[in-house]
Amino acid sequence: MHETGIVRGLVRHLDALAQDAGAIAIDRVHVSLGALSQFSPAHFREHFEEEIEGTIAQGAQLEIEEASDPADPDALHVVIRSVDLDIPDDAS
């Protein structure tokens, strides 16, 4: 399924980001769904919850913004807007 692959790739990217930063958890993820991205917020959330199971992102709060402009350059994409990481004070 195409949508699963998109979300799986996003979760891999989040995992790499967290590892590079020395994070022990991902607390919050804010994404924007392009107007032509093929996802409804509920559909994206369902895939996201399945894909983060057993990862550093498990339990992360998901914030979803829906873009409405089909002419936007990111209209076909899911864009990570921000990520809140739990980074221990002693991480280098």
Secondary structure as UniProt FT lines:
FT   HELIX           2..21
FT   STRAND          25..33
FT   TURN            35..36
FT   HELIX           41..52
FT   TURN            53..54
FT   TURN            56..59
FT   STRAND          61..66
FT   TURN            70..71
FT   TURN            73..76
FT   STRAND          78..86
FT   TURN            89..90
//
